[in-house]
Amino acid sequence: NSIRKKYISQQHNLNRNMKLSLFAFVLTGLVSVHAECPSSFEFTGQCNIASVSEAADCDLHAALGGISESELEELVEYVCAGAVASNTRNFTEMTLNGDNSNTFQWDNNYFDGGTSWNDEKETATESLYTGDLGSVLRSFNDYASDSIISWPDYHLESNYIDNFKDCDLRVAMCCFIESRLDSSPFVPNADVCNHDLHDSKHSNRLNRGHAVFESRRNKAYCNAFSWSYDSNEMSSRYSGNALFYISMYSGLYENGYVENIPGSPLCGCIEQMATVDASDCTKVDAVEIYTFSLENNQLSATLASEVRYGSCDTDIVSHYRSMANEKEVRELQSDHIVDDCNDANVDYINSMFYVPGSPPEVVDTSKWAIVVGEGEMYHPPIGDTAFRALIAESSNQIIYRKCLWCDNSHKDIYYKRLTSLASAEEHEFLDLFMSNWYESPRNERGVDFNLFSTYEDALAGTNAWAFCNYGEEGIGFPRNCGASGENTRKNWNSYAPNRTGGRANHHAFYVERNIDSSLA
């Protein structure tokens, strides 16, 4: 029995020693694994101490010379910031790319609505995708798809770029009013409401002033984006990318959209832009891949970005709610992107204690029905159908243009119809007078109509004008028609957006009502 007890005791001690040895071996192995760090490791997502420690899976304190936890956190923060900085491109590089000679002043002028990028138009023989504009595509391919684009810097000495200074609501927007490409027609998505010119004084060079727009006539295509308070959030870090995309790449290069709302920047902080009633919404997403290197107790990192651009799949106000407080959302809705321009304009005018007025009556509207007007005689067009109906109801079928600042010979012109109108399927009769004065169909002087300088001559059919010409796109009534011969003083009007040069900028068209009529 004593021998048996001694044997059991020896076996127990042996087992205990083996367990201790095994435990020591496992512990040593664990310490060895965590003490030996890989020379490189990578991860996606946010760059912080937790992500770095998880990806390294080793004792970084020991590998970096026995630094403390706080020192490691500080080092990781520094290295992460360096990786972000090394993958960030200055915004000016977007226009300098491809050997462009453009400078930061080019960017400044472009965002105000200037430079040849806004002014030039595509022709049948000249493609605007070549030349300077080709740098936009190169910048998109070389930088915007895999790098961070910095927010445009503001320099106090030069106000570059003032349009993007103090974006307190963290929303920026671009609004275009034309297309420079024949192959890409302009498709507006917003009515323009009003604008306090002081809000963008460095852009429009006006210290004080107000603009209230006619929403039925003044339209724009607007695109906006917003970003988070947190500078490490994707929407904030890639806000420069979003600006480049909606302005130069999607807006200008892809769609050919150009020119700013009068008095408002082409692009800017929402606080500097004209008030509109709608805007598209763009967002930027990115996959960030950090690669860390550990060598000779030194830690370094690089960042590779996979940047994607797309629609928010909702309106900008709804998207903004996900990153803003209720006060900010209310301000965006009440001051910048409103539900209805008419209501917004009433509130805007009331805030300045203005009251509605009416222009002096130049023409007796009890005898003459207004059709359309421009400048100081502005009236929105009633449309071709209503215009034709007024002519059909008029006993004398006389159309009258009153022009305030034309030459005396062209202040009052009476167009008397002699034949029936061409059908609406053949052409828009109202456009004949507004912007495209053509002889065909059925608009030949002396056959289909005559022009007169007085109402009495029009009634009697005496002293009809002796000359008319036609056929230049964008030039409306009456081109160079004259009482005794060709008139070269440009007393014509035009409602075509890109046609300037006519003297009839303050005029209106009327149709004689079906009563015994004479001028007031």
C-alpha positions, 0 to 999 in steps of 0.5 A: 500500500505504501508503494502504491501511494508513493507511485500515485503521488509521483504520477500526480506530480508528473502530471502537474509538472507537465501541465505547468510546462504545457501552460508555459509553452502556450504562454510563451507561444502567445507572447512570441506571436504578439511580439513579432509584427508583420512588415506590412498590413492593410485594412479598409474603413476608418483609420484609428488605433482600433483598426490598426491594432486589429489589422496588425494583430501584434504587440505594436508597443514592443515593435515600436520600441516599447512606447506607451498606449498614449504615445501609440495613439498619438503616432497612429493619429499622425500616420493616418493624417499623413496617409490622407494628406498624401492622397489629397490633390489641391483643387487647382490641380483639376484645371492645371492638369493636362498642361493647362496654363490656367491658374487659381484665378481661372477657377475663381472666374469660372465659379463666378460664371466667366471664362471661355468654359462658360462663354464658348459654344460648340459649332459644327466644326469645333468640338468643345471636348478638345482643348482646355476642356479635355483637362476635365476628363483627364482630371476625373480619370487621374485624380477624382476617381482615386484621390481626395480633392481638397476644398478650394482654399480661401486667401484673404489677400485675393478672396480666392475662392470666396464662393466657398468661404463660410459654408455654415450650413455645409451645403454647396450648389451649382446652378446653370442656365444654358448649354454650350453643346448642340448635342446636349439640350438644356433641361432645367429643373428649378425656378429661380425665385430671388437673390440678395446681391450682397450675399455674393458681392465678390462674385457679382461685384455689387455691394447692395441690391435685390433681384426678384425673378419671374419664375415662369421665365427664369429657370435653371438646372441646379445640383447640390450636395451636403456634408457632415460636421465630422471631418472624417466622414466621407461626405466631408472628406470628399466634399471637394470631389463632389464640387468638382463632379457637379460643376466641371465634370457632370455639369460642364463636361458631360452635359455642357451646362454653363452660365450663372443665374444673373447676380448669383455665382455659378457655384458656391456655398448655398448661402451665396446662391440665389433662392430656387425651388428645387435641386438635384442631389449628388453624393460621394462614396469611397472605399478607403484602403490603408496599407501600413508598413513597419520597419526599424521601429518606424510606422508609415501608411498610404491611402488608396481611395475608390471614389464613386459618384451618384444621385442621393436618390432623394431631394437635397433637403431630405438628404440633408436631414441625415446630417443636419439638425432641425434648425439647419433644415428649416433655414435651408427650406425657408431661405434657399431651396423653397417649396414655391417661388411665388410665396418665397418672393412675397415673403422676400419683398415683405421683409424689405417693406416693399409694396406691390406696384404697377407700371404706367399704362402705355396702351389701353388694355380695354381695347388691346389684349396683351400677348407678351412683353419684355423689359419695362413692359414685361408680361409672360407669353400667353402661348400660341393657342391663346394668341391664335384665339385672340386673332380669330376673335379680332374683327380687324386682325391687327397685331400691335407692337409698342416699343418704348426705346426704339427709333421713332420710326419703330415705336409703334408698328401695326401688323395687319393680317390679310390671309388665314394663318398657317396651322399650328402643326406647321409652325408656332405663330407667336414665335414668329414675332418673339424670336424667329421672323420668317417668311414661310409659312404664310408670312409674306409682306404684301400677300399675307400681311402689311405693316403700318406706322399708325392705326388709322393707316392699318384700318384704311390699308394706306401707306403700307411699309415698303420693305421687309426681310426675314430668315435669321434664327434668333431675330424676331419681329420685324428684323430690318423691315422699314417704311421706305426701305431697309432699316439697319438700326436693329429695332428688332426684338428677340426672346432667344436666350443667346441673341443680343443686339436688338434695340427693342428691349422694352416692348410688348405685343397686343391684339386688337380686341373685338370692338371699335378700337383706337389707341388710348 
